[in-house]
Amino acid sequence: MALTLSEKAKAVKPSSTLAITAMAKELASKGIDVVGFGAGEPDYNTPDNICEAAVKAIHTGFTKYTPADGTLELKKAVCDKFLRDNNIKYEPSQIIISNGGKHSLSNIFSAILNPMDEVIIPSPYWLSYPEIVRLNDGVPVFVRAGREQGYKVTADQLRNACTSRTKAVIINSPNNPTGMMYTKAELEAIAEVVIEKDIYVVSDEIYENLVYGDIAHVSIASLNEEIYKRTITCNGLSKSYSMTGWRIGYTGSSREIAKLMGSVQSHQTSNPNSIAQKAAYEALTGPQDAVYTMKEEFKRRRDYIYDRVSGMKHVCAVKPQGAFYLFIDVGKALEMSYKGNKVENLATLARQLIEDFNVAVVPCDDFGFPDHIRLSYAISLQQIEKGMDRIEAYLETLV
């Protein structure tokens, strides 16, 4: 009998964002002056006080196993953070510390899904959501939210998408890739549907500290007791504290769900890195000046990149309210020609940009929008300016 490999694993799509970033780095290593707009991580170093806490942990011997679902010290700090920043009351028994946001999401879906359970994913979406759902035997159900509605799903759309197999909906606010945020009123309407249909809401709030407009970030679990019981709140340290490589995420949920997630994690990975947990504790309880500094700089970059794109031919965008991405509609550009050949699709557009103009952008086919690209402004303003000049030059050549 011939040996076979997992059909589930073979069906997983590699991350296109990581591929684009790797391509840009490879070109740069060859001495090519490439501007990479793919990065989903801040270009800042982790703040000094956080690094110092990690060094202290090493020198004091905090390098052994911890409880599989995280230290009590860090869980308490997460509880304090949820209450202080989000008006959500969790106890340490409701908190799971994981190896990053993706791991938290994997834990969540391993705990709540049975084979063929459906998870509603508003489109555009972060490309890992459907893959994580599928890896946990769930079925992604996509609900399109177009530019005319601010790329946000409505309560009516959610209600119409629910079936007898619906188990959960994912809400990501601020959103990757659009940077858009749900208002309190919009979340209240969504919460009504979640309660009515008796499903879960997975609230991914990883970008909550990177908010630039007048709109305030609202955690859906804070709205009332009924939605609180049905919400799994997912967050982490990577974006707000420039700790992408430290790999610490966390969730707040019911004790029942937390217990299941903890059990799964105990077998799959055991505890998150002990040193990173000490660093995370310092991040949540120490000075927050660095967070504010990064936020203000990202706001400055957002304003610049949005204004530049708004003045370009053949493209358009909605001004992002949070995160550090600009979601650009290039549908008109796809209908045009470059060097006598129709652009036609995102893969061609991205290839022309990187090969002829040394600019790496993220095609958003895998985000559910085959006529949009994503630019990250988590790179220096000088790099953004250079990249904008090159993209504008490319668009000027289209006929």
N, C-alpha and C positions, 0 to 999 in steps of 0.2 A: 504493500500500500504506500502510495506517495505521501510524503509529509506535506501538510498544508499549514498555512499561517492564518491568523485571525482575520476574518472578513471585516469585523468591526474596526480593527486597527488599520486595515488597508483602506477603509473608506474615509479615514480622517484626512482632512486637507491640511497641509503644512501652513503655518502662519505666514501670510503674504507680507505683513508689516515687518516681521523679523527678517524675511528674505530681502525686502527692499533695503532695510538698514544694513544688512550684511553686504549687499552689493555695493552700496555707497562706501562702506568702510574698505572694501577690497579695492575699489578704484582709488580711494585716497591713499591706500598703502602703496600704490604704484606711482604715486606722485601726481595724480590727476586732481585738479582743483574742482572737486564735486561738492555740491550743496545737497545735503540729505535732509529731506523734510519728513522722513519716516519715523523718527525716534518718538517713542511714547514715554519718555522719561525726562525729567528736568536736567538741564545742563549745569546744575550747581553741584558742588560737593555736599555730602552729608554734613550738617552743621557740627561744629567742633565739639559742643557739649555732648552730643550723641556719640561721636567717635570716642571721646574721652571715657564715657561710661562703658563702652565696649572694651577699651584697653584695661580699665580698672577690673572689669569682670575676668579678663584673662589672667591678670596678675594676682587676683585674689582666689583663683582656682575655680571660678564658676564655669567649669568646662565639662561638667558631667551631665548625665541624663536629668531632665526635669520631668514633672508629670506630663503624660503624653499630650494632654490638651492645653498645656501652658501653665506657667507659674501662677500661683494665687496672687502674688504681688502685681503681676501684669494684668490679670483678670480684673482685679479691683480698680486698677488705673483705667482700664477700658470702661468699666461700669461708671466711674466718675466722669469720664469723657462723654459717654452717651447721655448722662443726666445733664451735665453742664452745657453741652453744645447742641444736643438734639431733643432734650426734654423727654427722654425715654428712660424708664427705670428698669434696669436689669440687675439680677444678682449674679455673683461669680459662677454659680452653677448653670447659668444660661449663656455663658461666654465660652467660645472655643477659639484658641489661638492656633493659627495654622501657618503653613509655609508659603504665605503670600495670598493675594486675592484670588488667583486662579484655583489654588488649592481649596480655599474657602468655598468657592462655587462648586467644585467637585464634591466636597463634603456635603454641601446642601443637597445636591441632586441625588447623591447616593443614599441620603437619608429619607427623601420624600418620594422618590419615583419607583414605580413598579413598571415592568415591561409594557410599552405602548402607551403609557401616560403621556398626555400632551402638555407642552409648555409653550405659552404664547410669548412670542418675542417681537416687540415692536421693531419695525424696519424703517430707517437704518439702525443697525445694531453692531456692537463690538463682535468681531468675527469669531471669537472663541466661544460665545454663548451656545450656538447650535451644536458645535462639536462636543462641548462638555455635556450637553443634554443627551446627545446620541451615545456618548461613551457610557452613560449611566442608563441606557436602554429606554430613554424617553424619545418623544417625537416632537421636534420643533414645529411650531405653527406660526408663520410669519404674518404680521399685520402691517401693511404699508402705511406710513405717515409721511405724506409728501411735503414739499417746501411750502405749499399754500397753507398748511396747518402747523408750520414751525417745526416740522419733522417730529411731532409728538402725537402719540396715539390718543384717541378720545375714548371716553367711557362707553359711548355707543358702539364704537368699533370693537372694544374689548368684549362687551356683552354679546355682540353678534358672532364673535369668534369662539365663544365658549361652547363646548360640547359636553357630553356625559363623561368624556375621558380627560377633560381639562383638569390638570392638577395645580398649575401655577402660572403666574405671569411675571416677567422680569421688567422692573422699572429701573432705568439707569439715569440718574439726574444728579449733577450735570452729566451730559451724555457724551460718550465716545461713539461715533466720530463727529457729532454735530456741534457740541458745546452748548446745546439748548437745555433749558431747565423747566421742570413742571412747577406751576404755581400751586399755592395751597388749595385754591378752588379746584384746580384740575385733579390734584391728588385726592381731594375729598370725593369727587365724582367717581374716580377710579376705585376708591375704597368702598363705595356703596356697591359697586358691581362685584368686587372681590368677596364682600360679606354675603351679598345676595346669592352668588354662585357657590359659596363655601369653598373657595380655593385659597392657595397661598400666594403671597406676593414676595418675590425675591427683590429686595431693594438694594441695588449696588450704588453705594455712595462714596466711591473711592476718590472722587474729585471734589468733595464737598467744600474744602477750604480754598478752592480756586474758583471763586465767584466774583464777577466784575461789575455787574449792573446793579440796578435798584432792587431787583428780585432777590428775595432771601431764600436760602436753602431750607427746605422743610423735609423732615423725615416722615414718611407716611405712617410709620408705627406710632408716632406721637399724636395722631389725630383723635383716636378714641380706643377704648378697651377692646372692642370687637376686631378692629383692624390690627391692633397690637398682637393679638393672639394668633393672627394668620400671617404675620410678617416675619421674615428672616432678614435681618439687616446685615449687610456685608460691607466691610471697609478694610482699610489697611494703611500702612505707613509709607508706601512707595512714592506716591505722587506728592503729597503735602510736605513730606520731610526729605525728599530726594533720597529715598532709601530703597531704590528698586532692587539692588543686589542683595539686600539684607534678608529679604523674603519673610516678612511678617504680615499676615493678614488676620482678621478676626471677624467673628459673627456674634450677633445677639439673636436669640430665638427662644421658643418655649423650652422648658427643661427636657421634655420628651425628645424633641428634635436634637437638642444639644447633646443629650446622652448618646443618641444614635451616631451623631457625627463624631463624637469623641471615641466611640468604640471602633468605628471604621478607621479613623486616623491612627489609633493605637496599633493597628495591624499594618497599615499601609506605609506609614512614615515614622511612627512614634513621635517624640516631641520636636517642636520647632527648635532651631539652633539656640542654644542656651545664651550665648553671647549676644546674639541679635535680640533676644527677649529683654536683656538688660538695657540694650540700646533703645529698644522700643519704649520701655518704661520711662527712660529719660526724655524721649521725644514727647510723650504724652503729658508728663508732669513738669518738665523743665521750661525754660524760657521759650516763647513762641515768636520771638523777633524775626528769626530767619524765615518762618512761614509767611509773615507779612511782607518781608522784603521780596521774596520770590513772587508772591501774588502781585505786588505792584509792578514788578518788571514784566511779568507775563501780561498784565493789562496793557502796558505800554506797547509790547510787541503785538498784542491782539489788535489794538487800534491801528497800528501801522500796516499790518498785513491785510486787514480788512479794507482799509482805505485804498491800498494799492490794487487789490483784486477788483474793487468796485469801479476802478477806472480803466480796467482792461477790456479788450474786445472779446466777444464770443463766450464769456463766462459770467457767472453771478454767484452770490453767496448771501446767506443770512448771518448777521453779526452774532458771533457766539457769546453766550452769557457766562460761560464757565469752562473749565478744563483748559487744554491748550492746543485745540485743533480748529482748523477752518475747513468746512465741508463745502466743496466748490462744485457747482453744476456746470459740467463741460459738455452738455448735450449738443449745443450748437456747434462746438468745435469738432465733435465727432462726425458731423455731417459735412465738414469741409475737407479740403485736400492740402497735403503737404508734399512738396516736390513732385506734384503731378499725380499723387496717389491719395485716395480717400482715407482719412484717418480711421473712421469706421468704429473702432472699439478702444477700450481703455488700455488694453495691453499694448496696442500700437502706439497710442499717445504717450504712454509712459516710456516705451522704448525709444521713441524719437526724442523725448526730453532728455533722457539720460545719455544717449549715444551722441547726440548732436549739440546738446546745450549743457551737459554735465549737471543736470538737476534730477534728483530722485524724489518722486512723489508716490503716494500710495493709491493704486486703483481700488475703487470701492465695490467691485463686483462681489467680493466676499463679505461685504457689509450690507448687501442686499440692494445696492444702487449701482447698476452698471453704466450710469451716465454721470457719476461723480468721482472726484478724487479728494483725498484728505491730505492737508498739509499740517504738520506739527510746528507750532512756534515755540517749542521748547529748545530752540537753538538761539545763538546770539543774534542781536539785532543787525549786526554787520552781515552775518550769513544770510539772514532773511532778506535784507536789502539786495544782496548779490543775487540770490535765488529769484526774487521777484523781477529783477531786471532781465534775467534769462528766460523766465516763463513768459514775460511780456514780449520779448523779442521773438519767441517761438510763435505766440499767438498772432503777431503782426505778419508772419509769413503765410498764414493760412488763407486760402482763397476758396 
